[in-house]
């Protein structure tokens, strides 16, 4: 009897021809079959994609939104200079923050040594705008134009007082690193709407406010203990948007295709023996990367955008890596079916020279943020896209450092801050929650981080208590063991 090498025999049973003919194995085609595909049409019904992946039975109920764009303002914007005016504070300018207001609450190491905590009212003017009459700072004239589309939540609060645990908490539901991020949970639960692009994309930019702002870490968009295919794909600000998206000189598409096929065959052999699910992830991600070599250049080419749209986003829209460019790219990603687009814009950590820094920061962000809402709306996408804007905590009413009539700084303040939401599933032109006369404590309708997470998931058709993953003997979820829906802001 002729000797048959068992490895070669195994390889023969799962080679590309046999694999496709028999429909067995764990290559890309089988992955699509196992996890299911579902055709869908975007806003105008003209573009068709395949929904891939997700858990059986999700969404749990009819979703109001198909996707999310989260505009994270890293560093923590000052709520009282932008959204939460306290005009009566002017008569207390320079006076000590009453102990009855502070009530022994903790301070950061940056102001714990201050001997004085003088009240620092904002120097910026507020006016009512739109039919809703919502008050908006003079720093945000473009937001004022769309104020009837947004819902302010002025009673957000968090458990963390420093940036890293606070932003980690907001992005993952835990102050300790290692948990899956919001986008990873949504990719895991709902899958992707476009097999040629990731379900979760991350875009970053740095503003002109505090140019030495807090760094960002890749773990903020990581998959934690979920399969790694669900981690966010970060687009770069210079060169190729994604590393190695361009083939090296001398490698054409056919050669790349053949190479990936052979690598997949080797990985499938290893999968049979090792039974490591990450090998399946590797196979599928290699295939996604191959498809992205065609989809990403088209995605990032904004040359065909109408001049009226480009003008709407402002003068920086043509510069990759700017907030304006990323807002436009977020719209292009969203309309192509990307489930979760996460923008991070640094520069809001304004401990000193706040009036000058916040002006520059708003110059970066106000027009593009408002343009994104207008653009989504005019394309019929706003009613199926949830947009969230906000930081990781707020800023103090007392001045960090010296206070003058034109200059002050503000320290971290977890007790209250403001975010705004717009689009699918959100009531329009309203303000929810209330802070005290010093914008220091919440006096009405507090909203915690897990409450925000639960609400976002609900708008996507997910019961936050049922989206779980068993790890080390425990069922984990984005909202941990808490989270209440904020029904009052939900349409």
matplotlib code that plots the C-alpha trace (Angstrom):
import matplotlib.pyplot as plt

x = [0.0, 1.3, 2.1, -0.1, 1.3, -1.6, -0.7, -0.9, -4.1, -5.6, -4.5, -6.1, -9.4, -9.6, -7.8, -9.6, -11.3, -12.6, -13.5, -15.7, -17.2, -18.1, -18.9, -16.9, -14.0, -13.6, -12.5, -14.3, -17.0, -18.0, -17.7, -20.3, -22.6, -22.2, -22.8, -25.4, -25.9, -28.8, -29.2, -30.2, -30.7, -29.4, -31.3, -32.4, -32.5, -30.1, -27.1, -27.2, -24.9, -24.7, -25.2, -22.6, -22.2, -23.9, -25.5, -28.7, -31.8, -30.3, -31.5, -33.9, -36.5, -37.0, -34.1, -34.5, -31.0, -28.8, -25.5, -23.7, -21.3, -19.7, -17.8, -15.7, -14.2, -11.1, -10.0, -13.4, -15.1, -16.2, -20.0, -20.6, -18.7, -20.6, -24.0, -24.9, -25.0, -25.2, -25.6, -26.2, -22.6, -21.3, -22.1, -20.0, -17.0, -13.8, -15.5, -14.7, -16.8, -19.1, -18.3, -22.0, -21.7, -18.4, -19.5, -16.1, -16.0, -12.6, -10.2, -7.5, -3.8, -3.6, -5.8, -5.8, -2.9, -4.7, -5.5, -8.3, -11.1, -12.5, -15.7, -15.0, -18.1, -17.9, -17.0, -19.0, -22.5, -25.5, -28.6, -31.7, -31.9, -34.3, -38.0, -36.9, -35.2, -32.3, -29.4, -26.1, -22.8, -21.5, -18.6, -21.0, -22.8, -23.1, -24.5, -27.0, -28.3, -29.2, -30.2, -33.8, -32.2, -30.3, -31.0, -28.8, -28.2, -26.9, -26.8, -24.2, -21.9, -19.1, -17.2, -13.7, -11.9, -8.8, -8.6, -7.4, -9.9, -12.7, -12.3, -11.8, -15.0, -16.9, -15.6, -15.7, -18.0, -15.1, -12.4, -9.9, -8.5, -9.2, -12.9, -14.4, -15.2, -18.6, -17.9, -16.6, -19.8, -21.9, -19.8, -20.1, -23.8, -25.0, -22.2, -21.4, -23.6, -20.8, -18.5, -15.9, -15.4, -14.9, -17.9, -16.0, -13.8, -11.8, -10.7, -8.5, -7.5, -5.8, -7.3, -5.7, -6.9, -4.5, -2.0, -0.3, -3.5, -3.8, -2.7, -5.0, -4.4, -5.4, -7.0, -9.8, -11.2, -10.0, -12.1, -11.0, -12.0, -14.2, -12.8, -10.2, -12.1, -14.4, -11.7, -11.8, -9.8, -7.9, -7.5, -4.2, -3.9, -1.0, 0.0, -2.2, -5.3, -4.7, -1.2, -0.2, -3.5, -1.3, 0.5, 4.3, 5.9, 5.8, 2.8, -0.5, -3.9, -3.8, -0.5, -1.9, -5.0, -3.0, -0.8, -3.8, -5.4, -2.3, -1.9, -5.6, -5.0, -2.1, -4.1, -7.0, -4.6, -3.4, -7.0, -7.9, -5.1, -5.0, -8.8, -7.9, -10.8, -8.4, -7.1, -10.6, -10.4, -7.1, -8.5, -11.5, -9.4, -6.9, -9.8, -11.3, -8.0, -7.8, -11.3, -10.4, -7.6, -10.4, -13.0, -10.8, -9.3, -12.8, -14.0, -11.3, -11.4, -13.5, -12.8, -16.3, -18.1, -20.1, -18.5, -21.5, -20.9, -17.2, -18.0, -20.5, -17.8, -15.4, -11.9, -10.1, -12.2, -9.7, -6.9, -6.7, -6.4, -8.4, -11.7, -13.5, -12.1, -13.0, -16.5, -17.0, -15.3, -17.7, -20.6, -19.1, -18.4, -21.9, -23.6, -21.5, -22.9, -20.1, -21.9, -19.9, -17.7, -15.7, -14.1, -11.6, -10.7, -8.1, -7.4, -10.1, -8.0, -7.9, -6.4, -5.2, -5.7, -9.2, -10.8, -8.2, -7.9, -11.7, -12.1, -9.6, -11.1, -14.6, -13.2, -12.0, -15.2, -18.3, -18.8, -17.9, -20.1, -23.1, -22.3, -22.4, -25.9, -27.1, -25.4, -26.9, -30.3, -30.2, -29.2, -32.0, -29.5, -30.1, -33.3, -31.3, -28.0, -27.4, -24.9, -23.4, -21.1, -19.3, -16.3, -15.4, -16.3, -16.8, -14.8, -14.9, -16.7, -13.7, -10.6, -7.5, -4.7, -5.1, -8.4, -8.8, -11.5, -10.2, -8.4, -9.0, -8.5, -10.8, -9.9, -11.6, -15.1, -16.9, -20.0, -21.7, -21.1, -23.1, -23.3, -25.6, -27.3, -29.1, -30.7, -32.4, -34.3, -33.7, -36.1, -35.4, -34.9, -34.9, -32.7, -32.7, -31.3, -30.4, -27.4, -27.2, -26.5, -22.8, -22.9, -21.3, -23.9, -26.8, -30.2, -32.5, -32.4, -28.9, -27.6, -24.6, -22.3, -24.0, -27.3, -26.0, -24.7, -28.0, -29.8, -27.5, -27.9, -31.7, -31.9, -30.0, -32.6, -30.5, -31.6, -28.4, -29.0, -29.0, -25.9, -23.4, -20.1, -19.0, -15.4, -13.6, -16.8, -18.8, -21.3, -19.9, -21.8, -21.1, -23.3, -21.8, -24.5, -26.3, -27.7, -31.2, -32.8, -33.1, -36.7, -37.2, -34.7, -35.9, -38.3]
y = [0.0, 3.4, 5.7, 8.8, 11.7, 12.6, 16.3, 16.3, 14.3, 16.8, 19.7, 18.1, 17.7, 21.4, 22.9, 25.8, 23.7, 21.0, 23.6, 25.6, 22.5, 20.7, 23.8, 22.6, 24.1, 27.5, 29.7, 33.0, 31.5, 29.1, 31.8, 33.8, 30.8, 29.9, 33.4, 34.3, 37.1, 39.4, 41.9, 45.4, 48.8, 52.0, 55.3, 55.8, 52.1, 52.5, 50.8, 47.2, 45.5, 42.2, 42.1, 39.7, 38.3, 39.2, 37.0, 34.9, 36.7, 40.2, 42.8, 41.9, 44.3, 46.7, 49.2, 52.9, 53.3, 51.2, 52.7, 55.1, 58.0, 58.9, 62.3, 62.0, 65.3, 64.0, 66.1, 67.1, 70.3, 72.9, 72.5, 76.0, 77.7, 75.9, 74.5, 75.1, 78.9, 80.2, 84.0, 84.6, 83.5, 86.8, 88.4, 85.8, 86.2, 85.7, 84.6, 81.2, 78.2, 77.6, 74.5, 73.7, 73.3, 71.4, 69.3, 67.7, 66.2, 65.0, 67.2, 66.2, 66.4, 69.5, 71.7, 69.9, 72.2, 75.4, 77.6, 79.3, 78.1, 81.3, 81.1, 81.7, 82.5, 82.1, 85.2, 84.0, 85.0, 82.7, 83.2, 81.1, 79.6, 77.8, 77.1, 75.2, 78.3, 76.3, 78.3, 77.9, 79.7, 82.3, 79.9, 77.5, 79.5, 76.5, 74.2, 77.0, 76.6, 72.9, 73.2, 72.0, 68.6, 67.9, 66.8, 68.1, 65.9, 68.3, 65.8, 63.3, 62.2, 59.7, 57.8, 58.8, 62.0, 61.6, 61.2, 57.6, 55.9, 58.3, 57.8, 54.0, 53.9, 55.8, 53.7, 50.2, 50.5, 49.9, 52.1, 49.2, 48.5, 45.2, 45.3, 45.4, 48.9, 50.1, 49.6, 46.1, 45.1, 46.4, 44.6, 41.4, 41.7, 43.1, 42.3, 44.5, 45.9, 45.9, 43.0, 45.2, 47.5, 46.9, 47.1, 49.5, 52.3, 54.8, 58.3, 60.6, 64.3, 66.9, 70.4, 73.8, 74.1, 72.3, 70.9, 68.9, 67.1, 63.6, 60.8, 58.1, 54.4, 51.7, 49.7, 52.3, 50.7, 47.2, 44.0, 43.0, 39.4, 39.3, 37.8, 40.2, 40.7, 43.0, 45.6, 49.0, 49.6, 52.9, 55.0, 56.9, 60.6, 60.5, 58.2, 55.2, 55.3, 51.8, 50.3, 48.1, 48.9, 49.4, 46.5, 46.8, 47.4, 44.3, 42.7, 42.8, 41.8, 38.3, 37.6, 38.9, 36.8, 33.6, 34.4, 34.8, 31.6, 29.6, 31.3, 30.5, 26.9, 26.7, 28.4, 26.0, 23.1, 24.7, 25.4, 21.7, 20.7, 23.7, 24.5, 28.1, 30.4, 33.2, 31.4, 31.8, 35.4, 35.7, 34.1, 36.4, 39.5, 38.7, 38.5, 41.7, 43.4, 42.2, 43.7, 46.9, 47.4, 48.2, 49.8, 52.1, 54.2, 54.8, 55.7, 58.2, 59.9, 63.0, 64.7, 63.9, 65.5, 68.5, 71.8, 72.8, 69.8, 70.5, 74.2, 73.1, 71.2, 74.2, 75.1, 72.2, 69.5, 68.6, 68.0, 64.4, 64.1, 67.2, 67.0, 68.4, 65.7, 63.0, 64.2, 64.0, 60.6, 59.5, 60.3, 58.4, 55.4, 55.5, 55.6, 52.6, 50.6, 50.9, 50.0, 52.2, 55.2, 56.6, 60.0, 61.1, 64.8, 65.9, 69.3, 70.0, 69.5, 73.2, 73.7, 77.2, 79.8, 78.3, 81.3, 81.3, 77.5, 76.8, 79.4, 77.6, 74.2, 75.4, 76.8, 73.3, 71.4, 73.6, 73.9, 70.2, 68.8, 70.8, 70.0, 66.3, 66.6, 68.6, 66.3, 63.2, 64.8, 65.9, 62.4, 60.8, 59.1, 61.0, 59.1, 55.9, 57.1, 58.0, 60.8, 61.4, 64.4, 64.7, 64.3, 62.0, 64.4, 68.1, 71.1, 72.9, 76.2, 77.3, 78.6, 76.4, 78.9, 82.7, 84.2, 87.4, 89.1, 87.5, 84.4, 81.3, 77.5, 74.7, 71.4, 68.0, 67.6, 64.2, 65.3, 66.8, 67.4, 67.9, 65.8, 66.1, 63.5, 63.7, 61.5, 58.2, 57.4, 60.8, 63.5, 66.8, 70.3, 69.5, 69.7, 67.0, 67.1, 70.1, 71.2, 73.5, 77.3, 76.5, 73.7, 71.6, 69.1, 67.5, 68.4, 66.8, 63.6, 62.3, 60.1, 57.8, 56.3, 52.9, 54.6, 56.2, 52.8, 51.1, 53.9, 53.7, 49.9, 50.1, 52.5, 49.9, 47.3, 45.6, 44.8, 45.7, 43.0, 40.3, 41.3, 39.2, 37.3, 34.6, 35.1, 33.5, 32.0, 35.2, 36.8, 40.2, 43.1, 46.7, 48.0, 45.6, 45.1, 48.5, 50.8, 52.3, 53.5, 57.3, 57.1, 60.9, 61.5, 58.6, 59.3]
z = [0.0, -1.0, 1.9, 2.1, 4.0, 6.5, 6.3, 2.5, 2.7, 5.1, 3.0, -0.1, 1.7, 2.5, -0.5, -2.2, -4.9, -2.6, 0.1, -2.3, -3.9, -0.6, 1.4, 4.4, 6.3, 8.0, 5.1, 4.3, 2.2, 5.0, 7.6, 5.6, 5.4, 9.1, 10.4, 7.8, 5.4, 5.0, 2.2, 3.1, 1.4, 2.7, 3.2, -0.4, -1.2, -4.1, -2.5, -1.5, 0.9, 2.8, 6.5, 7.9, 11.4, 14.6, 17.2, 16.5, 17.7, 17.5, 17.4, 20.2, 18.9, 16.0, 16.1, 15.7, 14.5, 12.3, 13.2, 15.5, 15.0, 18.3, 18.4, 21.5, 22.7, 24.5, 27.4, 28.7, 27.3, 29.9, 30.2, 31.7, 28.9, 26.1, 27.2, 30.9, 31.6, 35.1, 34.7, 38.4, 39.1, 37.9, 41.2, 42.9, 40.7, 42.6, 45.8, 47.4, 46.3, 49.2, 51.2, 51.1, 47.3, 47.3, 50.3, 50.8, 47.3, 46.1, 44.1, 41.7, 42.6, 40.4, 42.6, 45.9, 47.0, 46.1, 49.1, 47.3, 45.0, 43.4, 41.4, 37.7, 35.7, 32.0, 30.0, 27.0, 26.1, 25.7, 23.6, 22.9, 19.4, 17.2, 17.9, 21.0, 22.5, 23.8, 25.1, 23.3, 23.8, 21.3, 20.7, 18.9, 16.2, 13.9, 16.5, 17.2, 13.7, 14.3, 17.9, 17.1, 16.0, 19.2, 22.7, 25.5, 28.5, 31.2, 34.0, 32.9, 35.6, 36.0, 38.7, 37.5, 38.1, 35.9, 32.2, 31.6, 33.9, 32.8, 29.1, 29.6, 31.6, 29.0, 26.1, 27.8, 30.8, 33.3, 34.7, 34.4, 31.0, 29.3, 28.6, 25.1, 23.8, 22.8, 19.1, 19.7, 21.6, 18.7, 16.1, 18.2, 18.7, 15.3, 12.9, 9.9, 7.2, 4.6, 4.1, 2.4, 5.4, 9.1, 11.4, 13.7, 12.5, 14.6, 13.4, 15.5, 15.4, 17.6, 17.9, 18.4, 22.0, 24.3, 21.7, 24.5, 25.4, 26.9, 24.7, 23.3, 23.6, 21.1, 23.9, 24.0, 20.8, 21.6, 21.7, 25.2, 25.7, 22.6, 19.4, 18.0, 14.8, 16.7, 17.6, 16.0, 12.8, 13.2, 10.1, 10.0, 9.4, 7.0, 4.2, 3.6, 5.7, 6.8, 7.0, 4.0, 2.2, -0.9, -2.4, -2.7, -6.1, -8.2, -6.5, -8.5, -7.3, -8.7, -7.0, -3.7, -4.1, -4.7, -1.7, 0.6, -0.7, 0.2, 3.6, 4.3, 3.4, 5.9, 8.5, 8.0, 8.5, 11.8, 12.8, 12.6, 14.9, 17.3, 17.4, 18.2, 17.2, 16.7, 13.6, 12.1, 12.9, 11.2, 8.0, 7.9, 8.7, 5.9, 3.5, 4.8, 4.4, 0.8, 0.1, 1.8, -0.7, -3.1, -0.8, 1.2, -1.6, -3.0, 0.5, 1.3, -2.2, -1.5, -4.8, -6.1, -3.2, -4.3, -3.5, -1.4, 0.9, 1.3, 2.1, 4.7, 6.6, 6.6, 5.2, 6.8, 5.2, 2.5, 5.0, 6.1, 9.9, 10.7, 12.6, 9.6, 7.3, 9.8, 10.2, 6.4, 6.4, 9.2, 7.0, 4.1, 6.3, 7.8, 4.4, 3.4, 6.2, 8.9, 12.1, 14.6, 13.7, 16.6, 16.4, 19.0, 19.0, 21.5, 22.9, 25.5, 28.6, 29.5, 32.9, 32.1, 29.4, 28.9, 27.1, 24.3, 24.1, 24.0, 21.2, 19.1, 19.9, 19.0, 15.7, 14.9, 15.9, 15.7, 12.0, 11.1, 13.9, 12.7, 9.1, 9.9, 11.2, 8.2, 5.7, 7.2, 7.2, 3.6, 2.6, 4.5, 6.9, 10.1, 10.8, 10.9, 12.5, 16.1, 16.7, 20.1, 21.1, 24.4, 26.6, 29.6, 32.4, 33.0, 34.3, 37.7, 38.4, 40.4, 38.7, 38.5, 39.0, 38.9, 38.0, 36.0, 34.0, 30.8, 31.9, 34.0, 33.9, 35.1, 36.6, 36.1, 37.4, 37.3, 39.2, 36.1, 32.4, 29.2, 26.1, 23.1, 21.0, 17.7, 15.0, 15.2, 18.4, 20.1, 20.9, 19.2, 20.5, 24.2, 27.3, 30.0, 33.5, 35.6, 37.7, 40.7, 40.5, 40.3, 37.7, 40.4, 41.5, 39.7, 41.1, 38.6, 36.5, 36.8, 34.0, 34.5, 32.0, 32.1, 31.6, 28.4, 27.2, 27.9, 26.0, 23.0, 22.8, 23.1, 20.2, 18.2, 19.2, 21.9, 25.4, 27.3, 29.9, 27.3, 25.2, 27.2, 26.8, 29.2, 30.3, 33.2, 34.5, 34.4, 32.0, 31.2, 29.5, 28.5, 31.3, 33.9, 36.6, 36.2, 33.6, 33.3, 30.1, 29.8, 28.4, 28.6, 25.8, 23.6, 20.7]

ax = plt.figure().add_subplot(projection="3d")
ax.plot(x, y, z, "-o")
ax.set_aspect("equal")
plt.show()
